[in-house]
């Protein structure tokens, strides 16, 4: 039997900066910030560029920035 070659693709990454506080925002926005793994202002996290992550960022564009 021939072994199938597995090719690992490196998923594209996106850097997200938490730059505005979630105080006085709806609870749903606070949960999205937490779900992205953001805990402190000016924190930058690197996440895979997937439709789910893009959707989360799209819900809170006033709180986060996408860095190059």
C-alpha positions in Angstrom: 0.0 0.0 0.0 1.2 3.4 -0.9 1.2 6.0 1.9 -0.8 9.0 1.1 1.2 12.2 1.3 -0.3 14.6 3.7 0.3 18.2 2.9 0.0 20.7 5.7 -1.1 24.1 4.6 -0.1 27.0 6.8 -3.3 28.9 7.4 -3.2 32.7 6.8 -3.0 34.6 10.1 -4.5 37.9 11.0 -3.3 40.2 13.8 -6.1 41.8 15.9 -5.5 44.7 18.2 -7.9 45.6 21.1 -7.8 49.4 21.1 -11.1 50.6 22.6 -12.7 49.5 25.9 -15.8 47.3 25.9 -17.2 49.1 28.9 -20.7 50.3 28.2 -21.1 48.0 25.3 -23.7 45.3 25.0 -22.9 42.0 26.7 -22.8 40.3 23.3 -19.8 42.5 22.3 -18.0 41.7 25.5 -18.4 38.0 24.8 -17.0 38.5 21.3 -14.0 40.3 22.7 -13.4 37.5 25.2 -13.9 34.9 22.5 -11.2 36.4 20.4 -8.9 36.0 23.5 -8.5 39.7 24.2 -8.1 40.7 27.8 -6.2 44.0 27.9 -6.3 47.2 25.9 -3.6 47.6 23.3 -3.2 43.8 23.3 -2.4 42.2 19.9 -3.4 38.5 19.2 -2.8 36.4 16.2 -5.7 34.3 14.9 -6.2 32.2 11.9 -7.9 34.0 9.0 -11.2 32.0 9.0 -14.8 33.2 8.2 -15.7 32.7 11.8 -12.9 35.0 13.1 -13.7 37.5 10.4 -17.4 37.5 11.4 -16.5 38.1 15.0 -14.3 41.1 14.1 -17.0 42.4 11.8 -19.4 42.6 14.7 -17.1 44.8 16.8 -15.1 47.0 14.4 -15.4 49.9 16.8 -13.4 48.0 19.4 -10.7 46.3 17.4 -8.3 46.9 14.5 -6.8 44.5 12.0 -3.1 45.0 11.7 -1.1 44.2 8.6 
